[in-house]
Amino acid sequence: MFIRGSSSSIWRATYILTHLMATPDGAAYALARRQYYASTSYNGEQSVAGFLPVSDGTVVVLASHAFTDQVTGFGGSMKRSIGSSIMARKMREIFEAGRKKVGS
C-alpha cells in the first residue's frame, strides 16, 4: 500500500510517500514501512517489525534506519556526497532484492 501525504512546518512544506507492507503468519505478524520525505532536501526512513506470540503475551522486534542529507559541520558537503552514493546503492539493492522475490 502506498500512502501520499504532506506536512507543514514553520519553514517549508514537506511531501511524504509511505510504502507499507503487512502480513500475518499464523498468530505472528510482520510489518515493513518505508517513508520518503521530500522538500528542499531528501530524507527517508525504513522500519521492519515482527510481532511474535509467546505464552505470556507478545514479543515485538523492531529495526529502523533513517537516511538524511542534512549533515552539517566540517566536511558536510563531502559527507552528503558520500552518504548519497551509499544510500543510492543500498536502496537499489533493497529494491532489486524485492523485485527478485516478487518475480519468483
GIBEL-V823528 format. One line per field, one symbol per residue. burial: I if it has 9 or more other ideal C-beta (glycine too) atoms within 8 Angstrom, else O. A space follows every 10 residues. Layout:
burial: ???
This chain:
burial: OOOOOOOOOO OOOIIIIIII OOOOOOOIII IIIIIIIIOO OOIIIIIIII IIOOOOOOOO OOOOOOIOIO IOOOOIOOII OOIIOOIOOO OOOIOOOOOO OOOO
